[in-house]
Each structure stands twice: as C-alpha cells, then as structure tokens.
Amino acid sequence: MESRMTNLSALIKQKIIDQGGWITFAEFMELALYSPSLGYYTGGVAKFGREGDFVTAPIISKLFGTTLAHQIAQILDYTPGRQILELGAGDGSAAADIMLTLEKLDALPSSYGILDVSPSTCAMQKEILSKKIPHLLHIFEWLSDIPEKLNGVVFANEVFDALPVNLIELTDSGVWEKGVAIQDNGFSWSNRIASQKILTALNKLELPVPYTTEISLVGQALMHRLAKSLEKGVIIIIDYGFREEEYYHPQRVSGTLMCHYKHRAHQNPFTMIGHQDITSHVDFSRLANIAKNSNLDVIGFCSQAQFLINCGITNLLQKPDASQIQSSLEVSAEINKLLSPAEMGELFKVLAIGKQIDFPIMGFSKRNRRELL
C-alpha cells in the first residue's frame, strides 16, 4: 500500500515539475484515480462493498438491476440495433441482474458492451458474470472506447461523479482556477488565473464572492461523445447531483468535492492518494444542455426513487408465506435504501436523453421534472 502510494505521488510530482510547477486539479484527479496500475480505480484496490469504500445500488440489491432491465427491455423493443453499453460496470452485479431479467422477458440484446478503464475491475466483472450467467457470456464484449454508432441503450450508474473536475474559486480579485503545486515534498493548493475555457463554462452563472465550485470539462466531453455516437436509443445517467439552480446555490460556497475512504467522507484529496475515491456531484442541467445542443431530446429527469417506482420495483415485492418472512424483510430493507429520501432515493437522480424516440418511457411516466433543467 505504502509503496504504491509513494510511486503514485512521485508520478504526480514529476507531472507538476514537467509542467512548470503547477497542474490543474482535474489533472491531479485524473492521475490519482486512473494512472495505470497505480490509480484508485486502476490499481486493484477493493472499492466496492463492506470491504471497500462505498456501496452502489446494484450491490445493495439485485432489484436495482432487475427493475432497470424492464426499462431497458422497453427501449430495446423500439431500437432495431438492440445494443446495450454500460459505462463503468462496477463489479458486474448490475450486468448480471439485467441480463437474467432480460432473458426471462425474452428481450436479450444483440450485444452488451462494457467500457471500463480498470483492468482489475474488468477481470472482476468477467469472473462474476462467468459464475452468474455463463450461458450469456458470449453476448458481452469489453470495449476500449465508445463505439462510433450506438443503437439501443447506454447507461452509466455512478460514473459521471468520478470524472475529473476543474476547481474554480471566485474572489474579489477575480476568477481563479485552483490547481496543485509541490510544497514541503507534499501537495498544496495553488491558484492561477482561470482560462478562457473555464470562463466560458461559467458564463451566465451569477455566483457570490467568495465561492468555490467545480466544472467537469471531462464530463462534458464524454457527454458530447455519447451524443455524437447515438443514432437511435436512450442514454440513462444515474448519479448523485443537482440541477443548475441547486448545484450553484448561493449557499453552496465550498462546492461538492468529496473524498471517500472506508465508508467515511472527508475533503482532503492530498491524503491516501490512490487509496481513496475523489468525487463531485453531477450538474444535470449542463449535461441536458449538451444533449439539446447536439439535437438530442431530454426525455426525462426525476429522482432515483421515482424512476424505480415508475419501472415497477414495488411490484416485485410479493406477499410472503411464513417461510419467506425473513427474506422478505431483507428485500424490503434493500428497497428502502434505494427509495428512501434519507438514503439514495432523492439524492440520486436519473437523466434520460434520447434520439428518434417517439414513445413514452416508463421510467418517467409520473413526476417527470425535465422542465426544471
């Protein structure tokens, strides 16, 4: 652990030296999370579940993937290509649950692509899928890039929050980009005048002073790539975040940047480098605007709870007999974590973006809030 952290820190320091003593926080975050064999997501560290640093919805309950599969099946019925592309597939639990349900619904895709930057995570996915659905493994393919043409369903669960962000600080003296420098053989914050690209991204936002926030230029670029590739189908983004008014609320003066280690959250990205997650909330309005400017349609926006309810998750709870009461209570507790406002239900949102979709999407049949974006 120590040697890998030391090697990663040395790599980042060399990057800072090579660039004249300063790098953007987005560059720091990219290296800390995704450096080959050293980064948090690429170094083989246990990330998921009780032994890791966080749990995701598919790990909490297989009903997440099962319910999502009903939405996917509806979309595949209207898209002749019948492709599925999952970005950042975690440990593979969602993929297994989705495919088992699609098989029962007689709605299997023509292909199930997984795009993940971590070789160790891909190996984990292959192992889990080989155990759970060996008869369906031939449908899967592990990709190194987004396909040029997409026809079907693209979904990303807790992906955009882990993409590198640029940190912006507004002060009485101007707009600054918070970057990273070397100090006392460690890392420290260092500001430089914000670039024109940053100023353009901040355009039309009325923010108080002082104020610190994030902008994910990498997330925007990914959204542009997906929009360009989608020929017919739906992109579903599930993540924690806000619409613009909430994201840049006058009282949110410190931004949303957060680090996660062993299920504890803190705000110091310069500790446990390569062994802790670094995240920020997602600006769903910005993603929706990119879609609109790319001639795609914003189909729906709602809480995760509302989306899962619309897709029928509560219908999966059957009245148990005496022998099933304990397991039924466990399932009820799992569903509560997915739906409760105190858990994931309201903090997590679902954004759906589509092209050539002329039918109502079940996940947004009630309480669709796309007009708020």
N, C-alpha and C positions, 0 to 999 in steps of 0.2 A: 504493500500500500504506500509506504513512505517513498520507496524508490520511484514508483510510477508518478507520484505527486511531484517529486523533485524533478524528474525528467520533463514532465509537462510544464512546470513552472519555468524551467530552463528554456524550453522551446518558446514559450510566450515572451520571456525576457529577450531572447535573441530576435524575435519578430519586432519588438519595440526598438531595440538598438538599430536593426536594419532600416527602420522607418524613421530614424532621426530622433528617437526618444519618446515617441507618442503613438498610440494606436487608438482607434475608436473602441467604445465598449462593445459594439457589435463584433468587431474583430476578436476582442478578448473572449467574448461569449462563444463565438464560433470555435475557437481553439479549445476552450475549457470543456465544451460539450462534445465536439466532433473531431478532434485531432485523431488520426488513425492510430488505433491500439492504445491510445493514452487518454482520450476524452471520456467524459462521463457516459455518453451513450455508445461509445465505441471501444471501451476498454474492458468489457466483460464484467463490470461491477453489477451485483444484484440490485436491480432498480425497482422491481415490482413486488407487491405483496407485503406480508408482515416482515420478511427479512430484508426488504428494500427500503426505499424512501417514500413511496407513495403507492396508493392503490387506484386503479382505474375502474370505470363502470363494468367492463367485461369480466374483471377479476371479482368484483363484488357479487355479481350474479350472472348466470348464463341467460337469464331472462332479458338482459340488455341486448345481446346478440340475437336472441330468438325474436324479440319484438322488432328490432331493426330489420330483420330478414323479411318480415311481412311488408315493410315499406319498400325494400329493395325488390321484392317479387313483383309488386305493383308496377314499379318503374320498368323493370326488365320486360314485362309484357308488352310495353309500348316502344321498346328500343330493339330493333332487329339485330344489332350487334351483340347484345346480351353480355357485355363486358362488366366486370367488377374490378375496380382499382382501389386498394386500401393503402393509404399513406400511413407509415409508422404503425405497424400492426401489433406492437407490444409483444406479449408472449405468445400470440396466436390464438388466444381464447376466443376472441370475437369471431375470427375467421371460421373456427371450428363450429361454433354455435350457429353462425349464419348459414353455413353450408349444410349442416344437419337439418335445419328448418327448411331451407330451400329444397332439399331433397324430398322431404315429406310433402311439400307443397307442389311437387313436380315442376319446379321452377329453377333448376340449376342453370348457372351461367355457362357461356361458351368458354370463358376463361376467368380466372381470379388472379389478378396481378397484385403483388405486394412490393411496395417501394420502401426500403428501409436502409438507412446509412450504416447500420451496425452489423458487421459480420457475425458477431456473437449472438445478437438478437435474432438474426435470420436463422442461425443454427438452432436456437431455442424454438423458433416457430416451426421449423421443419420437424423437429423432434416431437413436439406436441401434436402437430397435425398428423404425423405418421402413426401416433398412438391412437388418436381420437377418430380420425377419418381416413384410414389408409386406402380405402376404396375410392376416395375422391381426390387423392393427392395429385393425380395426373392432370387435374384441372388447373392447378396452381402453377404460377411462374414468378420467380423473383427477378425484379427488374432493377436496372441501374439508372434509369431515367424515366421521365414521363413520356408515354407513347405519343407519337405525333398526332394520332387520331384516337379519340375516345368516343365510344358509343355504348352508353349504359349508365352505370352508377360509379361515382367516385366518392369515397368518404374518408374523412380524417377525424379521428377521435383523439383529442388532446395532442395535436401536432403543432398547430399554429402558436400555442403558448410557449413552446420550447424553441422557437426560431429566434435567431439573434436580433436584438433590438439596439437602436441608437438611442442614447440618453441625451435629453435636451434640458438645459437649465436656463430659465428666463430670470434676468436680474435687472436692476435699474440701469446697468451699463450696457445691456444688450442681450442678444440671444447667443447662447454658448452650447457647444457640444461637449458633454462630459466624456473624457477619454481616460486612458490608463497609461501611467508612466512608472518608472522604477524609482523607488526611494528606500534607502537603507536595506538594499538587497531584497526588498519586498515590492508590493504593488501599491500604488496610490492613485487617487483621482487627480486629473489634470484637465483643465478646460481650454478649449480653443474656440475661436470664432466659428459659428455654425456655417456650414457650406450652403451654397445656393440650393442644392438638392433638399437639404433639411428645411430651409426657409420656405421652399415651395410646398413641401409636405405640411408645414404648419400654416399655410395660407388660409385665411378666413377664420382661424381659431382665435377667439378672444379669451386670452388667458391672463390671470392676475400675476403680479410680481411680488415676491419671488415664487417660482413654480418650477417643479421638476417633473418631467414626463418621459414617455418612450414613444418611439416610432419604429415600426418594423419594416424597414425597406426590403428585407429578405422576404418577409411575409407577403408584401405587396407584389414582389417579383414572382413568387410562387403562384399567387392568385392569377396574375397575368398569364403565366404558363398554362395553367389549367384551363383558363378561359379560351386561350388560343387553340388548345387541343380538342376541346369538347365540340363534337359535331352534332350529337343528339343525346340528351340524357340529363342527369341531375348530379350536381356536386353537393354533398351534405357535409357540413362542417359542424362538429360538436366540440365545444370547449367552454372554458370559463372566460367571461369577459363582459363587455358592455357595448351599448350603442354610444355614438359620439357624445351626446349630451351628458351621459353618466361618466364616460371614460375621462373626459376633460372637465369634470365638475370643478368649480372654483375651490371647493374644499379638499380636493384630491391633490394637495400641493406636493406630495412626495412620490407620486407615480404609483405604479403597481409592481415594480420589480421585486421578486421574492426568490429566496433560495430554500431548498428542501433537503434535509439530511435526517435519515432515520425517523421519518414522520414528524419532524419538527421544522417549523418555518422560521427564517430569520432574513436579514437584509444585507449580509456581508458576502459579496461574491469572491472576495480575496482569500477566503479560508477554505480548506478542504477541496482545493482545486482538482477537478477530475473525479471527485468522490461525492459531490453534491449536485443536485439539479439547480438550474437557474431558469426562471420563468418570468413571464409578464402576461397580464390579461390581454385578451384579443379585442381589438377595435372592430366590431362587426360592421359598423357603418362604412368604414374605409374599404373593407372587402366587398361590401354590397355596391359601393360606387364604382369600384374597378369592374365589377361584373356588368353594371349598366353601361359603362363606357366601352365595354367590349361587345356590346349588342347581345348580352345575355339577360335573362329575366330573373329578378329576385322573386322566387316563388313563395318563400315563407320564412318567418323568423318568430321563434317562441322559446319558452323555457324548455329544458330537457324534460321536466315533469309533464308538461302539456303535450309535447311531442310523443312521448311514450304512451301516455293515456290515449291520445288520438289513434295511435297504432295498435291499441288493444292490450296493453300489458296487464290491466286489471282483469281482463277476461281469462288470463292464464291461471288465475287463482281459482281453483275448484274447491268445493266444499269437501273437506276431508272426512274419511271414516275414522274410527277410533285408533286404528293402527297408523294413521298418517298425520296425526295431530302435531307431533313434534316436528316433522319435516315441513309441515305447512306453516308452522310458526317461524321456522327458519327462513322460508321463502318470503313470508310476509315482512320479516325484518330486512331482508335484502331489497325488496321492492321499496320499503320505506326509505332506505338510504338513497335509492335512485330518484325518488319522487319528493321527499320531504324538503321544504324550504330551508330547514336547518341543516340539511346535508348537501346533496348535489342538485336537488330539484330545481331551484331558482337561480343559483349562481351559474350553473351550466346552461348555455343557450344552444339552439340549433338553427343554423342558417342553411337554406337550400337555394341553390342557384341553378337555373336550367336553360336549356336551348331546345327549341322545337317541342316543347311540352304543352300539349293542349288538352290536358285532363287534370282534374283536381287531385292533388297529392294528399293522401290520407293523413299524414303526419301534421298537417296544418288545417285540418277540417274545422277546428274550433280554436278560437283565440289566436288567430294569426296576427302578428304585430309587425308585419313588414313595413307598414306605413310609417312606423316610428324611426326607421333607419334613414 
